[in-house]
Amino acid sequence: MIKRKHIDKDSRDTFVVTSVHSSNVADRVIGVIPVRSRLVSVREAHSTAASTTSVLTIERLQGTEASGSGDAVVAGTIDLEGTANTVQSGTIVTASDIDIFAAGDRVGVDVGTTTALVNMVVSCHFRPIDS
């Protein structure tokens, strides 16, 4: 039995939006947030690195914003040319509450050009917050 005291406090009461891309990785929406939530972590891994300069940006998309035009919620970017089969973590932007998603906001990935990138997995961990 897993007891709550054995779960790291930053991982309690969270939900995950995960996106798996086998090939032909492109900008897209990877999930819709069900309740007002704070983004607490972002992780990415891929089995084959991109062969051209490629980076991953995680976005908060509000209203009718399309992927590529939302608010960047990770400081800098995640390198898609990084070592294969290695989990990378992004640093969450907390200024101006950029990391807070309203119910109905979408999570987007902006990847630019991804020549040769294969089997990319992106996981965004959220914690519901009071209104």
C-alpha positions in Angstrom: 0.0 0.0 0.0 1.3 3.5 -0.9 0.8 5.9 1.9 0.6 9.7 1.3 3.6 10.3 3.5 5.7 8.3 1.1 4.8 10.5 -1.8 7.0 13.6 -2.3 5.0 16.7 -1.4 5.6 18.2 -4.9 3.9 15.1 -6.5 0.8 14.9 -4.3 -2.6 15.7 -5.6 -1.4 16.2 -9.2 -2.5 15.2 -12.6 -0.5 14.7 -15.7 -1.0 15.7 -19.3 1.1 13.4 -21.5 1.7 13.5 -25.2 3.5 10.8 -27.2 4.8 11.5 -30.7 6.3 8.6 -32.7 7.4 10.7 -35.7 6.4 13.8 -37.7 6.4 15.8 -34.5 4.7 19.1 -35.0 3.2 22.0 -33.0 0.0 20.9 -31.4 -2.4 21.0 -28.4 -1.6 18.1 -26.1 -4.4 18.6 -23.5 -7.2 20.7 -22.1 -7.0 21.6 -18.4 -10.2 20.6 -16.5 -9.9 22.8 -13.4 -7.8 25.9 -12.4 -4.3 24.5 -11.9 -0.7 25.4 -11.5 2.0 23.8 -13.8 4.5 22.2 -11.4 6.8 20.3 -13.7 7.6 19.5 -17.3 9.6 16.4 -18.5 10.6 15.3 -22.0 12.5 12.3 -23.5 13.0 11.0 -27.0 14.5 7.8 -28.4 16.2 9.5 -31.4 17.5 13.1 -31.2 16.7 15.7 -33.8 19.4 16.2 -36.4 18.8 19.9 -36.8 18.6 22.7 -34.2 15.3 21.9 -32.5 13.9 23.0 -29.2 10.6 22.3 -27.3 8.6 25.2 -25.9 5.6 24.4 -23.6 2.7 27.0 -24.0 -0.4 28.1 -22.2 -3.0 28.6 -24.9 -6.0 30.7 -24.0 -9.2 31.5 -25.9 -8.5 30.9 -29.6 -4.7 31.0 -29.5 -3.0 28.5 -31.8 0.1 26.5 -31.0 3.1 28.7 -31.5 1.4 31.9 -30.3 0.7 31.2 -26.6 2.5 32.1 -23.4 5.8 30.2 -22.9 5.5 28.5 -19.5 9.0 27.0 -19.4 12.0 29.3 -19.0 14.1 28.9 -22.1 13.5 25.7 -24.1 14.2 22.0 -23.9 16.8 20.8 -26.3 15.5 18.1 -28.7 19.0 17.4 -29.9 19.9 16.2 -26.4 21.0 12.7 -25.6 18.5 10.0 -26.6 16.6 8.2 -23.8 17.5 10.8 -21.2 14.7 12.7 -19.3 15.0 16.4 -19.5 13.2 18.8 -17.1 12.1 22.3 -17.8 12.2 25.3 -15.4 8.7 26.6 -14.9 8.1 30.4 -15.3 6.2 31.7 -12.3 6.3 35.5 -13.0 2.9 37.1 -13.6 1.2 33.7 -12.8 2.1 32.4 -16.3 2.2 28.9 -14.7 -1.5 29.1 -13.8 -4.0 27.6 -16.2 -7.7 28.3 -16.0 -10.3 25.6 -16.6 -10.5 25.2 -20.4 -7.0 26.5 -21.1 -5.0 24.3 -23.4 -1.4 23.0 -23.1 0.5 23.4 -26.4 3.9 22.2 -27.6 5.9 24.3 -30.1 8.7 22.3 -31.6 9.8 24.2 -34.7 11.7 22.0 -37.1 12.3 18.4 -35.9 14.2 16.6 -38.6 14.9 13.0 -37.5 13.3 13.3 -34.0 11.5 10.1 -33.0 9.4 8.9 -30.1 9.2 12.1 -28.1 7.2 12.0 -24.9 6.2 15.1 -23.0 4.7 15.1 -19.5 3.3 18.2 -17.9 2.3 17.8 -14.2 -0.4 20.1 -12.8 -1.8 20.7 -9.3 -5.3 22.0 -8.9 -5.6 25.2 -7.0 -8.4 27.0 -5.3 -10.0 29.9 -7.1 
